Amino acid sequence: MNTIIAGLSDHIPAAQYLALLASGELGKGATARARATLRKAPEEDLHRACFEWVELVQPQHTILRWLFHCPSGGKRPRGEAGKLKGMGTKPGVPDFLLPRRHRQWAGLAIELKSDTGRLSLDQKAWLDAFEQEGYLTAVCRTLDEFTVAVMRYLKEDPPARPRPSDEAT
C-alpha cells in the first residue's frame, strides 16, 4: 500500500484529497480519470471525486465496499434510456446507496447535486422514503459534504425518534 494512503486518517479535507489526486501521489488508487482535467460536467466530476475518496478510505471501513452508484440520471440516447426503463430503472433514485445496516442506521442514501442543481419531486420522494426506513440521507454539493455524510453514517447513531406518546405532549 502506498505510504501516503496508509498515513491518512479516516477523514481528510477535500482540498488535501484533491491535491493528492492532482499530484499523482495516490498511485494505484488514483486513476487517470480522477486526475483528468475537469470537464464541463460538475456533477459528474463530483461523482468521480466522491467515489475515489470512498475507494481511498474503504480499507479502514470495509462496509463501504457495498456503497454503489445508481445510474438512473444523466443524459442518454433515447434508445438506451428506454432500454434502462424497461429493465426497471426508476426516476429519482439517489445517486449513491449503501443498503447495509450499520450502528443504528438502516443504510445510507446520498444524492449529489451541482452548485445550481435542484432536487426533483421524484428525488425528494425517494430520499423521504429512505429516511422513513431509518436510512441516513443527504444531499451533497461538495466532496466535503459527501465525506461528512459518509463519516456520520460510519461513526454516529441516528437521533432518537420520538415515540407516539411523546408527540402528544
C-alpha positions in Angstrom: 0.0 0.0 0.0 1.2 3.5 -0.8 2.7 5.1 2.3 0.7 8.2 1.8 -2.6 6.3 1.8 -1.5 4.3 4.8 -0.9 7.5 6.8 -4.3 9.1 6.0 -6.9 9.4 8.7 -10.5 8.3 8.3 -11.4 11.8 7.1 -9.2 14.1 5.1 -10.2 17.6 4.0 -11.4 17.6 0.4 -8.8 20.1 -0.6 -6.0 17.9 0.7 -7.5 14.8 -1.1 -7.9 16.7 -4.4 -4.3 18.0 -4.1 -3.1 14.4 -3.6 -5.1 13.3 -6.6 -3.7 16.1 -8.8 -0.1 15.3 -7.8 -0.4 11.7 -8.7 0.9 10.7 -5.2 -2.0 8.4 -4.6 -0.5 5.9 -7.0 -2.7 2.9 -7.9 -5.7 4.3 -6.1 -5.7 7.5 -8.2 -7.0 6.6 -11.6 -6.3 8.6 -14.7 -10.0 9.6 -14.9 -9.7 11.3 -11.4 -6.6 13.2 -12.4 -8.0 14.3 -15.7 -8.8 17.9 -16.4 -12.2 18.8 -15.0 -14.9 18.8 -17.7 -17.9 21.0 -18.1 -19.9 18.4 -16.1 -19.5 19.5 -12.4 -22.0 16.9 -11.1 -20.1 14.1 -12.9 -16.8 15.4 -11.6 -18.3 15.4 -8.1 -19.4 11.8 -8.5 -16.0 10.7 -9.6 -14.2 12.5 -6.7 -16.6 11.1 -4.2 -16.1 7.6 -5.4 -12.4 8.0 -5.5 -12.5 9.1 -1.8 -14.6 6.0 -1.0 -12.0 3.8 -2.6 -9.3 5.6 -0.6 -10.9 5.0 2.8 -12.5 1.6 2.1 -9.6 -0.4 3.6 -10.4 1.3 7.0 -14.1 1.0 6.6 -14.9 -2.3 4.8 -18.6 -1.8 4.8 -18.1 0.9 2.1 -17.5 -2.0 -0.4 -21.3 -2.1 -0.5 -21.7 1.5 -1.5 -22.7 1.8 -5.1 -23.8 4.4 -7.7 -27.3 4.1 -9.2 -27.1 5.0 -12.9 -30.6 6.4 -13.1 -29.7 10.0 -14.1 -27.7 11.7 -16.7 -28.2 12.3 -20.4 -28.6 9.2 -22.6 -29.7 8.4 -26.1 -33.4 7.8 -26.3 -33.0 4.1 -27.1 -30.7 3.5 -24.1 -33.0 5.4 -21.8 -35.9 3.3 -22.9 -33.9 0.1 -22.5 -32.9 1.0 -19.0 -36.5 2.0 -18.1 -37.7 -1.4 -19.4 -35.1 -3.1 -17.1 -36.5 -1.3 -14.1 -34.6 1.9 -13.7 -36.7 4.4 -11.7 -36.5 8.2 -11.8 -35.3 9.9 -8.7 -33.3 7.1 -7.1 -30.4 8.6 -5.1 -27.0 8.6 -6.7 -25.3 6.5 -4.0 -26.8 3.8 -1.9 -25.4 1.6 0.8 -28.1 -0.9 1.7 -26.5 -2.2 4.9 -27.4 -1.7 8.5 -24.6 0.0 10.4 -24.8 1.0 14.0 -28.4 2.0 14.2 -28.7 3.3 10.6 -30.7 1.1 8.2 -28.5 2.3 5.4 -27.2 5.3 3.5 -28.7 7.2 0.6 -26.9 10.2 -0.9 -28.0 12.5 -3.8 -25.3 14.6 -5.4 -26.0 18.0 -6.9 -24.0 20.7 -8.6 -24.0 24.1 -7.1 -27.1 25.1 -9.1 -28.8 21.7 -9.2 -32.2 21.2 -7.7 -33.9 18.1 -6.4 -36.8 16.8 -8.5 -40.0 15.7 -6.9 -39.1 12.1 -7.5 -35.7 12.6 -5.8 -37.4 14.2 -2.8 -39.8 11.3 -2.6 -37.1 8.7 -2.7 -35.0 10.5 0.0 -38.0 10.9 2.2 -38.9 7.2 1.8 -35.4 6.1 2.7 -35.3 8.4 5.7 -38.6 6.9 6.9 -37.0 3.5 6.8 -34.1 4.6 9.0 -31.5 5.5 6.4 -29.2 8.4 6.8 -30.0 10.6 3.8 -28.1 13.6 2.4 -28.0 16.0 -0.5 -24.3 16.9 -1.1 -22.9 19.6 -3.4 -19.3 19.2 -2.5 -16.8 16.5 -1.7 -16.6 17.8 1.9 -20.3 17.4 2.4 -20.2 13.9 1.0 -17.3 12.9 3.3 -19.1 14.3 6.3 -22.3 12.4 5.4 -20.4 9.1 5.0 -18.4 9.6 8.2 -21.6 10.4 10.0 -23.1 7.0 8.8 -19.9 5.2 9.9 -19.4 6.9 13.3 -22.7 8.2 14.7 -26.0 6.8 15.7 -29.2 8.4 14.4 -31.1 10.8 16.5 -33.7 9.2 18.7 -37.2 9.2 17.2 -40.0 10.3 19.5 -42.4 7.6 20.5 -46.0 8.3 19.6 -46.8 9.1 23.2 -44.0 11.7 23.2 -45.5 13.6 20.3 -48.8 14.1 22.1 -47.3 16.1 24.9 
